[in-house]
Amino acid sequence: MNEHKKIEICLGQNCKPYGGQDLADELKKRGVPFTTFDCRSLCTYAPVVFVEDKAKLKASLDDVLQVGESFLAGSSIKSSCGLQTQGKK
């Protein structure tokens, strides 16, 4: 069973240039389903990605790709939230 988890990427004023757009472009290129949203006032933690309604703050491309690829493979991920990683500077 290939169940896709809900991934949402912020493309607000700060998240977009600090990696949000790069994340969206890469997931789209790899065929990982996601949606985008405008600012939710978490700019300090840009870029922000929500996985199953739980925030990943300062999300890195590697983080989100790992999550997305595990969804494509149909496997569950060990930690889908609360992991703070260093974002793009």
URSUL-V948891 format. One line per field, one symbol per residue. ss: DSSP state (2 for helix, 1 for strand, 0 for the rest). phi: phi as a letter, one per 20 degrees, with the letter a starting at -180 (. if undefined). burial: b if it has 24 or more other C-alpha atoms within 12 Angstrom, else e. Layout:
# URSUL-V948891
ss: ???
phi: ???
burial: ???
This chain:
# URSUL-V948891
ss: 00000011110000022222222222222000001110000022200011100111000022222222222220000000000000000
phi: .deeefdcdfdfgefgfepfffffffffgemefbcdbegdmdggdfedcddlmdfdelfefggffffffffffneedfcdbmeecfefd
burial: eeeebebbbbbbebbbebbbbbbbebbeeeebbbbbeeeeeebebbbbbbbeeebbbbbbbebbbbbbbebeeeeeeeebbebeeebbe
